[in-house]
Amino acid sequence: MERRLVEMNEIHILPNMNPDGFMRSIAGACSGTYGRYNAAGYDLNRDFPDIFNPKEGKEMQPETLAIMNWIRENAFALSVSMMSGALVVTYPYDSVPTDTESPIHGPHLTPDDDIFKHLAMTYVKNVNDTQDQDMNMSSKMGRYCPAIKRNFGNGIVNGADWSPASGTMLDYNYAEGIFEIMVGVTCCRNENNLTVLGSVWDTNKHAMVEMIRETEYGVRGQVIDADTHLPIAGAPMVKLSHYKHLDDKVVPMPWRTTKQGEFWRLALPGKYSLQVRSEGYKEAIIPFEVKHNHFTTLIVELEKKIEPLPITEAAIKTDQQDVTPDVNAKSIDSMSLNVTHARLNVSENAAIVESSYSKHNNANLDTFIAAYFLIFLFVFAFVY
């Protein structure tokens, strides 16, 4: 099973985003900020763009820019980053839509809160509860850690509800269309010795495999031109429905197709609609259903908008001379509109394919459909 996951998915592993901090950290120092900052003194997990309160002209660190470029070049579906100093799984948002970072605001939930909670709980349930050899304590998610003096109940917490912060990678990934959770793997903030890291691996390896498996459920496909069948790149799209827990004013987070017009999005079982737009094309709203442990594949065909012909001076004079209604022209317009609707209906019905996608039996989608997965091992880089 694990071999199939590796063969069918593209997996990226970044061992450390902050090598400077790693070198400056003191092994076994379970408190303090050793290792948190890079060589220039910046906390990299506060250095990403603030998605609610953007600051013009902000200069970001080279490490941050490198990660941002990497994220944009690879349309990852799911990301897991790791930190030390707590035993808990956090999920977006980290930030609040104000200038304050006071904890009194409580949770700040995304439009995809159901998926984030599902991912976080799936990770917690698959953690192997081992014993910390140095502290003789359980590694169970959510338990009390002396440095932060807090229990986390079922082992998950909304970032803003715990420690509000702007400019985090968690929020930035979500704004780029990627589902990321952050996993606290040790109570001690600088467990950078091989013995302890081996224990951390044994504790979390099964949960990480389950995260890869999660990338195989949801919706994926391609957006193409209805006439040429060429891919449409950068088409913004949103998944509608399942937002009853939020205020009506909350807009679903959009994501975009890749250069090859491909897309993929995690989704829980249920019925949805996919709204797709692109400049010069008519909007398409495609209903689809995601079934348990399956991926639904959609081929979305967008039709070009028909721009009205410019009215010339000669045409105006002709209209003034002959005011007889052009019945044929109206008939053509009506026929065109009906064909458009018929085509959309065909597309809606024909494009919905429930599939547990196999690279070997779907040659048309081989070249572009893949579930991307990203694991960030930031045990010493990001610490709350």
SULJO-V360154 format. One record per backbone hydrogen bond with DSSP energy under -1.0 kcal/mol. NH is the residue of the N-H (numbers start at 1). CO is the residue of the C=O. Records with the same first field share a line. If there is no record, write none. Layout:
NH->CO ; CO
//
This chain:
5->1
6->2
7->3
8->4
10->371
12->373
14->375
22->18
23->19
24->20
25->21
28->190
29->26
30->28
36->33
38->42
41->38
46->43
47->44
48->167
58->55
65->61
66->62
67->63
68->64
69->65
70->66
71->67
72->68
73->69
74->70
76->74
77->372
78->372
79->179
80->374
81->181
83->183
85->186
86->186
89->155
90->182
91->157
98->96
105->102
106->103
113->110
116->112
117->113
118->114
119->115
120->116
121->117
122->118
123->119
124->120
125->121
127->124
128->203
130->128
132->137
136->132
139->130
142->87
143->140
149->145
152->142
155->152
157->89
159->91
160->93
162->158
163->159
165->94
172->168
173->169
174->170
175->171
176->172
177->174
178->173
179->77
181->79
182->90
183->81
184->88
185->83
192->190
193->191
197->193
198->194
199->195
200->196
201->197
202->198
203->199
204->200
205->201
208->204
209->205
210->206
211->207
212->208
213->209
214->210
215->212
216->213
217->214
218->294
219->265
220->296
221->263
222->298
223->261
224->300
225->230
226->302
229->225
232->223
234->257
237->255
238->275
240->273
246->243
250->247
255->237
257->235
258->262
261->258
263->221
265->219
270->290
272->288
273->240
274->286
275->238
276->284
277->236
281->278
282->303
284->276
286->274
288->272
290->270
294->291
295->355
296->218
297->353
298->220
300->222
302->224
305->280
316->312
317->313
318->314
319->315
320->316
321->317
322->318
327->325
330->326
331->327
332->328
333->329
334->330
335->331
336->332
337->333
338->334
339->335
340->336
341->337
342->338
343->339
344->340
345->341
346->342
347->343
348->344
349->345
350->346
351->347
353->297
355->295
365->362
368->365
369->365
373->10
374->78
375->12
376->80
377->14
378->376
381->378
382->378
//
